[in-house]
Amino acid sequence: MNPPLVAVVGTGAFAATLVRALARHPHPLRLHVLSRDADRARDLADLARDHAFLAGHRTAYTGDRLDPFDRDQPRRLLSALRPDVLVVAGSEQSPAEARTTPSAWTDLLNRSGFGLTLALQSAVVAKLAEACAEASPDTTIVNACFPDAVNPLLHAAGLPVACGLGNVATLASALSARLALPDERRLHLLAHHAHLHAPPAPDDDARGWLDGTMLIDLSRLLAPVRSRPRRHLNEIGAAAGAAAVAALAGGGPDHIGHLPGPCGLPGGYPVTVGHRRVRLRLPEGVSRGQAVQWNLRRAELDGVVVDVDGTVRTTPAALAALRKHWPDAPPNYGPADLGPVRDRLLRLRARLRTMPAPPPPESTHHDHEQADSHRPLPAAHRPSDH
């Protein structure tokens, strides 16, 4: 039998690291790289083939052009490929823009939160999920573009996405290495997208358990991880995602780790990943409902909260920043409004990109309410052996 086929959409830094890691995975996989730029897709596929050769694999690696917004081309291509797993690692807004090309647009994102780009993060994966539903319904979809918020939105719209890749996996993998753990079985981490950086209020930080005991010094343990260059963190997250993608495709044993947006849930969780399935593995005493409510509360750090019904609520601080440039910006919108909101954001971005970023204020942090509105998680205890 042929090895499972994984198709990866995107050729950016995250996608490229993921493809290289998949090529070197102990259980061989066939890889198909897809991009609007066919040359970049083929170049990355060629690089993956070299990595696979070095790892002792002799499987197929190909590249092809994909235009997510073409009416028919994605359906034709996916119908022909029928991938076991489709990983979407390309969107209409790069998180790297603020570091590479600062402008009034990136200043707005800094002030309002990355959640402002939700409609730009979700457009590509939504189009491809729709195409998969028609042309390759057995394909499992993984979204690496702001999955903490995009996946709940797609789930509410009836577009099933198995899970995401990214920040919680980055933090958990780096933390496991610092704690000298052989794997992530003993670690349970709840972390939202924004937790790649320390939040303004310590009580809003990620929560972790080691051997069932809460880590009350988690912020201190994460500090050296968060201080690393962003490109290094992205590399960790992409490499960590390869094991999960391979497990979903059926290429090897179950993967025990952490992922964002599993089963359409907001934020990031500890999970077990097997062939075509993702299951939560929460610490003892923490219910699914508690973990979800905790992540919903921390979603405010990104400026938007996606409710269970798919309603996107913009926080007051984020809305105030946005309305300086878009006076009648809606405070809430739903899955059916993604198209109009995306169009307005694209026009706003085009205008603000022509304007320089203003000088930074004395403080860009917003105050966050520290009290949780839900039943608290178990009390913290310091582990005896760390």
N, C-alpha and C positions, 0 to 999 in steps of 0.2 A: 504494500500500500504506500501511496505517496505521503510524505510528511504533511502536517496541517499547513494551510496557506494563510498567512497574515498579510493584509494590505495596510500600509501606513500612508496616510494622507499628510503631506508636508515635507519640507526639506530644510527647515530651520535648525537651529542648534539642538533643540530638544528632540525633534524628530530624528535628526542624524545620529545622536547618541543612542536613542532607542533602537534604531535600525542596526547599528554596530553591535549593541548588546544582544539583540535577537539573533544576529548572525553567529555570535559566539556561544549561544545558549547550548548547554550540554545535549539537549534533545533537538535534533535538526528540525528546522522549519523552512518552508518555502516563503520567500518574501517578495512582495510586489510594492514598489514605491510609486506613489501617485502625487502629481503636482500640476499646477497650471503651466509650469515651465518643464516641458518634457526633457530637455537637456539636463536640468538639475536632477530630475527623477532618475534618469539613466546613470548619471555620474554617481549618485548615492547608491544605487543598486550595484554598480561595479565595485564601489568601495566595500559594500557589504559582502560581495562575493570573495574579495581578498581576505576580509576578516574571517569568513567561514572557512576558507582554505587553510588559514593559519590555525584554526580550531579543529581541523581535520574533517570538515563537512564537505559534501559534494552535492549540494542541493541548488534549486533554481532561484535566481535573483534577477528580477526584471524591473524596469521602470516604464512609466507611461504617463501620458497627459490626462489630466482630469480637470474639468471646469465645473465646479459644484453648482453654478448658477445657470448652466445650460439646461434647457428643458428636457432633453432626451439623452444626452451623452452619458451622464452618470448611470442611468438605468441600463443603457446598452453595455457599458463597461462592466458594471457589477453583475449583470446577468451572465456575461461571459466568464468572469473571474470566479464568482461564487465563493468568496473568501470565507474561511471559518471565523476569522475575526477581522473587523475593520477598525483601525485606530485612527481617529481624527486628531491630528496634531497641528492643524493650521487654522487660523481664524483671520478676521478682518482687522484685528488690533493686536499688535505685539506688545507684551509687557516691557520689552527692552527699549521702546521708543523714548521713554523719559531719560534713559541713560545715554542714548546715542544722539537724539535729535530733540533737545528741549525746546519747548515753545509755550505759547499761551494755552494750547490744548493739553500738553502734559502737565502744566501747572494746575489746570482744572482737575485733572485726574488725581493729582497729589492732594488737592484740597477736598475733593468730594469722595474719593475712594475708588478703587478699581472696579467696583460694582457698577459704576456709571457705564462701563463698556459692555454690560451684559448682552444687549441686543447685537453688538458687533461680535461678541464671542460665540453666540449661539447660532448665527445665520448659516454658517457653512455646515456644521454638524446637523442642524435641523434639515437642511436640504438633502444631505446624504442619508440621514435616517429615513426620510420619506422615500428616497430612491431605493434603499435596501428593502423597505417594507413591500415594495412592489416587485422588485427584480431579484432579490436574494433574501427572502424572509428568514432563512435559517442562519444568516450571518449574525454574529454577536458584535455589538457596537461598543467601542470604548472611546470616551471623549477626554482628551487631554487639555482642553481649552476652558479654563475657569470652571471645572466640573462641580465644585462645591455649590455653585448657584445655577449653572446651566443645566445640569442633570435633573434637578427637581422641576425646572421649568419645562424641559422636554417630556419628562414623565407625566406631568399634568396635561400636556398637549397630546398624550397618547403615543409618544415616540419613545419606545423603550431603549434605554441605554444601560448596559450592564453595570458600568462603573466608570471612574475616571482615573487619571494618573496625575501625580504631582505632589503638592506641598506636604501633606501629612506623611506620605511615603518618604519624602526627602528627610523630614525631621526624624521619623522613626528609625530609618536606616542609619543616619549619622549618630543618633543617640545610642542605638544598639552597639555601634562600633566603639563609642566612648565608654560604654559600660562593659565592654569586652564580652558581650553576649554572643553565643554561637549562632543564634538566629533571633527572630522576633517573637517566639512563642511565649516567653515570659513577660513581654512588654505589651501593655495596652495603652494606646494614646488616642485622645480625642483632640483634634486640632482642625481649625478652619483654614481656608486659604490665606487669610491675613496673618496667621500665626508664623509665617516664615520670618516675620519681624516681631519684636517684642511690642505688645500693645501698650498704649499710654497708661492704662490702669492695670496694676499687677493682677487683680482679681479676674481680669478678662483673659488671662493667658491660657495656654493649652493645659490640659490635665492628663497626667500619666500615672500608670500603676506598674510596679515591678513585683512579680510574684504575688499579685493581689493586693499589695500595699501601696497606697497613694504616695507619689513622689512630691513632697512638699517643697523640695528645692529644684523643681523642674526648670524654672526660669534660669537659675544659675547653670544647670547642666546644658541648657540650650544656648546660652550666651555665646560660647565659642563657635558653635555651629552657625548661628545667625550672623556672626562677624565675617564669615567667609565671603569671597567674591560671588556675586550672583551666578556667574557662569559655572562655578564649581557646584553650587547647590542644584542648578538645573541638571548638571551631569549626573549627580547622585540620584535625583528624582527619576530621570529617564532610565538609568541603569536599573534602578529598583523596580520600575514598571515592567521591564522585560520579563521577569519571572512570572508576574501576574498575567501578562498577555499570553505567554507560552502555556501557562496552566489553563487559561480559558480556551485556548485553541486545542487543547488535548495533547500538547507536546510536553509530557513529563508529569511528575506527581503534583499533588495539590500544593498551592503556595500559601504560606501563613505569613501575613504581613499587615500592611495598612494601605487603604485607598480612599480617595475622596469620591463623593457622589455615588456610593454603591446602591444599586436598586432604586435610584432616583431620590435618595435621601440627601439632605443638605449637609455640607461640611464633610469632615474626614473621620474615619473609624478604623478600629482593628477588624480584620476580615480573614476569612479562609476562602481561597479561590480554587475552584476545580473546573472540570470540563463544562463550559457553558453555564457556570453558576458562581454566584458570590454570596457568602453568608457572613453575617456579623458574628464576631466572637468577643462580646463585651465582658469586662471584668465582673466577677461575682458581686451582686448587690446593685448593679447599674442596669436598669431596664432599657429596652429600645426607646420607649417614650422619653425617658430622662435624657438619653444621649442625643436624641433628635432635638428636644427643646433646648438643650445646652448649645448645640450647634446653631440653632436658629437665633439664639441670643447673640452669639459671637459673630454671626453674619453681619451685624450692624457695623462691625469694624471696617467692612468693605463698602459701606454706604447703601447697600440694598439688602432686603430680606425677601426670599421667595417662599410664600406660604404654601401649604399642602395643596391648595386648589390652583396653584400656579400664579396667584396674584403677586406682582413685584411691588414691594413697598420701598420707596426711597426714604432714607432717614432725613429728619429735618435739616441737619447740617449739610448733608450732601445736596438736598434740594435747593437750599439757599445758595450754595456755590454755583449750581447749575443754572438757576434762574437769573443770575447776573448776566448770562449770555443767551439764555432761552427763557424769556420771561413767563411764558405760559406752559412750561414743561410740566407734564402730569406727575402728581405725587405717586400715583399707582397706575399700573397697567397689567394686562394679562397676556397669555400666549397669542391671542388673536391680534394683539396690537404690536407685535414684534416688528412687522414690516414697516409700518409708519414711524415707529420710534427709531428703528435703524436708519431710515432715510433721513430723518431730522438730524440724527447724530452725525451721519456722514457729511451732511452739509455744514454742520457746526464745526466739525473737525477740519474740513477743508479751509474754512475761514480762519479758525484760530491757529492753524499751523503756519499761517503767513505772519503771525504776530509773535514778537519775542516774549519769553517768560518774564513776568515781573520779578523784581527783587524779592527774595524770600522774607516773609514776616518774622517777627521775633519767635513765634511759636505756630506750628501748623497742626498741633494736636487738638482734638476735640475732647471735651469731657464726656465720659461715658458713665451711665448709671451702673453702679457696682452690684446692686441687689438683683438676684435672679427672681423671676416671676413664677418659677416652677419649683417643685419639690427638690431640695438640694441633693447633690450627690453625696456619697458617704464621706465622713470626715477624714482628714488627712492624717497619716502616721508616717513617721520617718522610718525607713527600712533599717534593720539592725546591721546589715552587712554592706552598706554603701555610705 
